[in-house]
């Protein structure tokens, strides 16, 4: 987002991992804000970033994620909307990539309608909302499900805005997705047991599919 200039702010939470990060950003991006201090994992870091954000929309990208759009493509969408925006994303495997379009918001009963890296959140709707650190891998699902459960409007966009790498946290700890997603469905979305059981099976099949892709690439 270097070309965004003063129309957007870049907030980097680096967990105090590298003192050179702040100096590099200050040199390359004049309006970057860096918070360099220990945190309690990725979701705590995302909460810290959200707390200091001052724009109309908030976009979360984790380490290793990539933005695939420039400011000139995003700006018209943000100016004309006040809803949660669901974009498409590119799922990057070790030796190939594929584009995934966003699904209908009602698919929230099972999982996020798109990768969280492809969701743009209106700041006013998430002011009082935080990522829950009692979840290890699906706090992004819980965060978005809270908005959906409270009637916040969602809209789908065809634009592919981010690249998510298959080797990330959700793949490394994929065995936790099914049980944690079940909690979100039960406690936040109030989904009945039959649908939760179907979702659990789908998460299990998805986990095996990812494992096959990674083994083939190794």
Secondary structure, DSSP 8 states (H G I E B T S, - for coil): -GGGGGGS-EEEE-TTS-THHHHHHHHH-TTEEEE-S--SSHHHHHHHHHHH--SSEEE---TT-EE-S-HHHHHHHHHT--SEEEEEEEEE-SS-EEEE----GGGGGTS-SS-GGGEEEEHHHHTT----TT-SS-HHHHHHHHHHHTT--EEEEEEEEEEEETTSHHHHTGGGHHHHHHHHHHHTS---HHHHHHHHHHHHHHHHHHHHHHHHH-
